[in-house]
Amino acid sequence: MGEIETFVIVPTYNEADNLNDLITELLALPVSLGVIVVDDNSPDGTGELADEWATQHPNRVHVIHRPGKMGLGTAYIAGFRKALDELNARRIMTMDADFSHNPQYIPDMIALSEQKHVVIGSRYVPGGGAVNCSWKRVLLSRVANGIARFFLGLQARDATAGFRLYRREVLESIPLEQIFSSGYSFLVEMLFMCQRRGWQIGEVPIVFEDRRRGTTKISRHEVYKAIYTVMRLFWRRVRRVEPRRPTIPVSTSS
């Protein structure tokens, strides 16, 4: 296998039941792919499992250990830094560890990244959907998407999705240290900053599946933080603190 150009960031906290199966499927995909596990000191041994994979596949699996739960957004940023600064990644992906994001969609997302700067694994484009999710979770997702799209002018149908691919130049253009959000609202803020900078965003239909094992990490506090983030970004939008830049052409050479 030649130089790995795509790395998938997988934040974990108590995902020992899922991690082995997930990494097995990721490494078996018919694409050149590496994995960065960002573990928040999981008491169930997730970090130790990740270390075993890194020992067996030192070029393809990397692990970042953090002292405790520090938020989804900061986990992504830690993974971004490692992928950009140490691993020279051309494409950086994010996904959940609980199989709600099926690895089978990754080759299609990588393929679309030759035409788009940001690619979202989307529930809300034709061919996408969700299974095994309660009506409350589906309603929450649709309402959150509607609010984000309305107030922030986001064009993506699935604005809150965590299954994403960013080309290197996208992340290099964003002042990651200035992103205020640390939880799931980080996803909305990232998409807002990508769109305002003129990066082209595409969506690949996926079927979202509620986690197979373990417990959900979404809390009422996260919902409140997401609402606050949308209102804060809306204020930046109307004040033109975050100016909208012209659409940037896609270059396949970058």
ChimeraX attribute file (.defattr): number of C-alpha atoms within 10 A of each C-alpha:
attribute: neighborCount
match mode: 1-to-1
recipient: residues
	/A:1	6
	/A:2	5
	/A:3	11
	/A:4	17
	/A:5	17
	/A:6	24
	/A:7	28
	/A:8	26
	/A:9	29
	/A:10	23
	/A:11	25
	/A:12	25
	/A:13	19
	/A:14	19
	/A:15	23
	/A:16	22
	/A:17	16
	/A:18	18
	/A:19	22
	/A:20	15
	/A:21	13
	/A:22	18
	/A:23	19
	/A:24	11
	/A:25	13
	/A:26	19
	/A:27	17
	/A:28	12
	/A:29	14
	/A:30	10
	/A:31	15
	/A:32	17
	/A:33	22
	/A:34	25
	/A:35	27
	/A:36	26
	/A:37	26
	/A:38	26
	/A:39	25
	/A:40	22
	/A:41	19
	/A:42	19
	/A:43	13
	/A:44	13
	/A:45	15
	/A:46	23
	/A:47	25
	/A:48	17
	/A:49	15
	/A:50	25
	/A:51	18
	/A:52	14
	/A:53	19
	/A:54	18
	/A:55	12
	/A:56	10
	/A:57	14
	/A:58	13
	/A:59	13
	/A:60	17
	/A:61	22
	/A:62	23
	/A:63	24
	/A:64	18
	/A:65	18
	/A:66	15
	/A:67	9
	/A:68	12
	/A:69	14
	/A:70	12
	/A:71	15
	/A:72	20
	/A:73	22
	/A:74	21
	/A:75	24
	/A:76	24
	/A:77	18
	/A:78	18
	/A:79	27
	/A:80	26
	/A:81	15
	/A:82	19
	/A:83	26
	/A:84	18
	/A:85	10
	/A:86	9
	/A:87	18
	/A:88	16
	/A:89	20
	/A:90	16
	/A:91	24
	/A:92	27
	/A:93	28
	/A:94	23
	/A:95	22
	/A:96	18
	/A:97	24
	/A:98	24
	/A:99	18
	/A:100	19
	/A:101	24
	/A:102	20
	/A:103	17
	/A:104	13
	/A:105	16
	/A:106	25
	/A:107	15
	/A:108	14
	/A:109	23
	/A:110	22
	/A:111	11
	/A:112	19
	/A:113	23
	/A:114	16
	/A:115	16
	/A:116	23
	/A:117	25
	/A:118	28
	/A:119	26
	/A:120	28
	/A:121	27
	/A:122	28
	/A:123	22
	/A:124	21
	/A:125	15
	/A:126	10
	/A:127	11
	/A:128	15
	/A:129	15
	/A:130	16
	/A:131	11
	/A:132	12
	/A:133	13
	/A:134	11
	/A:135	9
	/A:136	9
	/A:137	12
	/A:138	15
	/A:139	12
	/A:140	13
	/A:141	17
	/A:142	18
	/A:143	12
	/A:144	20
	/A:145	20
	/A:146	17
	/A:147	17
	/A:148	27
	/A:149	20
	/A:150	13
	/A:151	15
	/A:152	24
	/A:153	14
	/A:154	20
	/A:155	15
	/A:156	21
	/A:157	18
	/A:158	25
	/A:159	26
	/A:160	25
	/A:161	23
	/A:162	19
	/A:163	25
	/A:164	24
	/A:165	29
	/A:166	24
	/A:167	22
	/A:168	21
	/A:169	14
	/A:170	18
	/A:171	19
	/A:172	12
	/A:173	12
	/A:174	14
	/A:175	9
	/A:176	17
	/A:177	8
	/A:178	7
	/A:179	15
	/A:180	14
	/A:181	20
	/A:182	20
	/A:183	19
	/A:184	21
	/A:185	22
	/A:186	23
	/A:187	21
	/A:188	26
	/A:189	24
	/A:190	19
	/A:191	23
	/A:192	23
	/A:193	20
	/A:194	22
	/A:195	21
	/A:196	19
	/A:197	19
	/A:198	16
	/A:199	24
	/A:200	18
	/A:201	20
	/A:202	21
	/A:203	24
	/A:204	21
	/A:205	19
	/A:206	24
	/A:207	18
	/A:208	21
	/A:209	16
	/A:210	17
	/A:211	17
	/A:212	12
	/A:213	12
	/A:214	12
	/A:215	10
	/A:216	9
	/A:217	9
	/A:218	11
	/A:219	8
	/A:220	8
	/A:221	9
	/A:222	15
	/A:223	16
	/A:224	11
	/A:225	17
	/A:226	24
	/A:227	14
	/A:228	14
	/A:229	20
	/A:230	22
	/A:231	16
	/A:232	14
	/A:233	20
	/A:234	19
	/A:235	15
	/A:236	14
	/A:237	18
	/A:238	12
	/A:239	10
	/A:240	10
	/A:241	10
	/A:242	16
	/A:243	13
	/A:244	14
	/A:245	11
	/A:246	11
	/A:247	12
	/A:248	12
	/A:249	12
	/A:250	14
	/A:251	10
	/A:252	10
	/A:253	5
	/A:254	9
